[in-house]
Amino acid sequence: MEGLNQVGNLVEASKRFATLENIVDADVCNGTVKKQRSPSRDLRRVRQGLHLVRALFEQFLSSKGYTLRNAASTAYAQVCTPYHTWAVRTAVSAGMHTPPSREQLWLKLNETDHSAKKKMRYIKASRPLIDYIDKLYISRKISLDW
């Protein structure tokens, strides 16, 4: 649910700011980039969620034998582990034992391996957005390791 709150906070920020650059610049000026509930912090966390979903689908679709559990574990390790505390990593690890099987997932999504690979434009389409957000921070000398 926290991710939905962050998206909601960004929607609210979009009513006050015309661009993502304006959001980050305002937080830089106010010294609130990393402050809880700041639009810049929320943007960074939404970006992490976009990256996690991209990595998950990329892993899952890379091999027919790859399970959702394997894909989720690998994607989480790549994207989130460096930023999460031991307690969060432990909770996530416990949750990794319950994902649906590959077949169950495709059935719920009304897809097949073949149709999902054809439709999975998100993997390519999300990369420029993720890179763009990263450049917003880098160009303002804000580290990406938080």
Backbone torsions as a table, in degrees:
resi	resn	phi	psi	omega
1	MET	NA	-27.2	-178.1
2	GLU	-60.5	-38.2	178.6
3	GLY	-60.6	-36.7	177.4
4	LEU	-67.3	-37.1	176.6
5	ASN	-62.7	-41.0	-179.8
6	GLN	-65.9	-41.5	176.7
7	VAL	-62.6	-44.1	178.0
8	GLY	-60.2	-40.4	177.6
9	ASN	-64.0	-38.1	178.2
10	LEU	-69.2	-36.0	176.1
11	VAL	-62.3	-43.0	177.0
12	GLU	-62.2	-42.8	179.2
13	ALA	-63.0	-32.5	-179.2
14	SER	-65.9	-18.4	177.1
15	LYS	-77.8	-20.4	-179.2
16	ARG	-103.6	-23.4	-175.1
17	PHE	-124.9	140.3	-177.4
18	ALA	-79.1	-29.6	-175.0
19	THR	-139.0	165.4	174.2
20	LEU	-64.4	-35.1	177.2
21	GLU	-58.7	-42.9	178.8
22	ASN	-62.2	-38.7	178.7
23	ILE	-62.0	-51.7	-177.9
24	VAL	-65.0	-43.7	179.9
25	ASP	-60.4	-41.1	179.4
26	ALA	-63.3	-42.8	178.8
27	ASP	-68.7	-34.0	175.6
28	VAL	-62.5	-47.5	179.9
29	CYS	-60.6	-37.3	-178.1
30	ASN	-87.0	-6.7	-177.1
31	GLY	67.9	30.6	-174.9
32	THR	-118.2	17.1	-175.9
33	VAL	-53.4	-45.1	-175.5
34	LYS	-100.6	7.0	-179.3
35	LYS	-73.8	139.6	179.1
36	GLN	-55.2	134.6	-179.8
37	ARG	71.6	9.5	174.2
38	SER	-76.1	146.6	179.6
39	PRO	-58.2	-35.4	179.6
40	SER	-66.9	-39.7	177.7
41	ARG	-67.3	-42.9	178.5
42	ASP	-62.2	-40.7	177.8
43	LEU	-61.0	-43.2	-179.9
44	ARG	-62.8	-39.1	-178.8
45	ARG	-74.5	-36.9	174.8
46	VAL	-63.9	-40.5	176.7
47	ARG	-58.4	-41.1	178.6
48	GLN	-64.3	-39.0	176.9
49	GLY	-64.7	-42.0	176.4
50	LEU	-59.6	-43.3	-179.6
51	HIS	-65.6	-40.4	179.6
52	LEU	-63.2	-45.5	179.7
53	VAL	-63.4	-42.6	178.0
54	ARG	-59.7	-48.2	-179.7
55	ALA	-64.0	-38.1	179.0
56	LEU	-61.4	-51.6	-179.9
57	PHE	-65.4	-39.1	178.9
58	GLU	-59.9	-46.5	178.5
59	GLN	-65.2	-46.1	-175.4
60	PHE	-64.2	-38.4	-177.4
61	LEU	-87.2	-7.1	-176.4
62	SER	-71.9	-23.3	-178.2
63	SER	-150.5	135.9	180.0
64	LYS	-64.1	-29.3	-179.2
65	GLY	-84.6	-3.5	-177.6
66	TYR	-79.6	124.1	-179.7
67	THR	-82.8	162.7	176.7
68	LEU	-62.0	-37.8	178.4
69	ARG	-61.5	-46.5	178.7
70	ASN	-62.4	-45.4	-178.6
71	ALA	-62.5	-44.8	-179.5
72	ALA	-65.6	-41.6	179.4
73	SER	-64.0	-44.0	-179.7
74	THR	-66.8	-45.2	179.9
75	ALA	-62.8	-43.6	179.0
76	TYR	-62.1	-44.0	180.0
77	ALA	-61.6	-40.1	-179.4
78	GLN	-69.6	-41.2	-167.5
79	VAL	-100.0	-41.7	-168.7
80	CYS	-108.4	-32.9	-174.9
81	THR	-50.3	-42.2	-178.4
82	PRO	-62.3	-18.8	-174.6
83	TYR	-107.1	-12.0	-175.3
84	HIS	-97.9	148.3	177.1
85	THR	-73.5	168.3	178.3
86	TRP	-57.3	-42.5	-178.0
87	ALA	-62.4	-43.2	179.1
88	VAL	-66.7	-45.0	179.0
89	ARG	-59.6	-38.7	179.5
90	THR	-66.4	-43.1	178.6
91	ALA	-64.0	-42.2	178.6
92	VAL	-63.2	-43.6	179.5
93	SER	-59.1	-40.5	178.5
94	ALA	-63.8	-37.3	179.8
95	GLY	-73.1	-16.7	-178.3
96	MET	-72.5	-6.3	-179.0
97	HIS	-87.1	-2.8	-173.0
98	THR	-119.3	9.5	-178.9
99	PRO	-69.6	157.1	178.4
100	PRO	-68.7	162.5	175.1
101	SER	-70.0	167.4	177.7
102	ARG	-56.1	-47.4	-178.6
103	GLU	-63.9	-41.5	178.8
104	GLN	-63.4	-40.9	179.3
105	LEU	-62.9	-48.6	-179.4
106	TRP	-62.4	-37.7	178.4
107	LEU	-63.0	-45.4	178.8
108	LYS	-63.8	-33.7	-179.1
109	LEU	-90.0	-2.6	-177.5
110	ASN	57.1	46.6	-177.7
111	GLU	-132.0	172.5	170.4
112	THR	-129.4	170.6	175.8
113	ASP	-55.1	-45.5	-176.5
114	HIS	-64.6	-48.9	-177.6
115	SER	-67.2	-36.4	-179.9
116	ALA	-65.7	-41.8	179.1
117	LYS	-63.0	-37.3	178.8
118	LYS	-69.1	-35.5	-175.2
119	LYS	-89.1	-13.6	-171.3
120	MET	-77.9	63.3	177.6
121	ARG	-72.0	-19.0	-177.7
122	TYR	-56.1	-38.4	-177.1
123	ILE	-57.4	-47.9	179.7
124	LYS	-78.8	-39.0	-174.8
125	ALA	-69.5	-30.2	-176.7
126	SER	-77.9	-25.3	-176.9
127	ARG	-57.6	-49.5	179.1
128	PRO	-61.5	-35.3	178.6
129	LEU	-66.8	-45.3	178.3
130	ILE	-60.9	-45.7	178.9
131	ASP	-62.5	-40.4	179.5
132	TYR	-61.0	-46.5	179.0
133	ILE	-62.9	-42.6	177.7
134	ASP	-58.6	-43.0	-179.1
135	LYS	-65.0	-31.5	175.7
136	LEU	-57.7	-43.6	-178.4
137	TYR	-75.4	-46.5	-177.9
138	ILE	-60.6	-42.4	-178.3
139	SER	-65.9	-18.0	178.3
140	ARG	-105.3	14.8	177.5
141	LYS	60.5	37.0	176.3
142	ILE	-103.8	122.4	-178.6
143	SER	-64.9	156.3	-178.3
144	LEU	-100.6	4.1	-172.9
145	ASP	-99.2	46.5	178.0
146	TRP	-135.9	NA	NA
